[in-house]
Amino acid sequence: MSSGLYNVGAYQISGIPYITGNVISAGQQHAYFFPHVTSRIQVQVFDNSASLQHIRVHFAPDTVNNKVVSNKHWWQVGTNVNSANNLLDTRVRTNTLYISFDSGSTANYQIFAELTTVSSNDMLVLSGTGIDS
C-alpha cells in the first residue's frame, strides 16, 4: 500500500535516512532531488579551519530568470566556528533542495533528510512568493 502526499501517518513514523555531503566553491549551486518526499531536513556546515564559510539553502534554483537570491528566498547556514547557526534543522515537505555559495573559496556541508514513503512524483511544485519570486 502506498501513501499519498496528504497521508498524515507517512510523516508521523520514523523517516527513511538519506545522508550526503559535498564541498561547494564560490559561485556554484548544488541540486538535490530526493527519491521520496521529505519530512525533515538538516543541513550542517563544517570546517576544520578557524574560519567557517556560510552557504545558502533554498527550495528553487537560482537561475538567470529567478530571483531566489536577490529576494532572499534562502536560509543562511554557517557563520563561524562553534555557532548555533551552523545547523539548519527543519520539518519540511519537499523533494528538492538547493545549496549555493557566494563567497570564500570552498565550504563543506552535510545533508541529513528523513524521507517518507510518499513518492517524489506526488510532490507539489514549490513556487511563488517566498520560494522563487
KASULPE-V194898 format. One line per field, one symbol per residue. phi: phi as a letter, one per 20 degrees, with the letter a starting at -180 (. if undefined). A space follows every 50 residues. Layout:
BEGIN
phi = ???
END
This chain:
BEGIN
phi = .eddgdeggfeeegeffccbaadddgnecddcdffcfedbccccdbaeef ddeddddbdbfedgeecgffelebcecncbgmeffecdccebdbccbccc bdbnebcdbcccceeeeffffefffeaogndbc
END
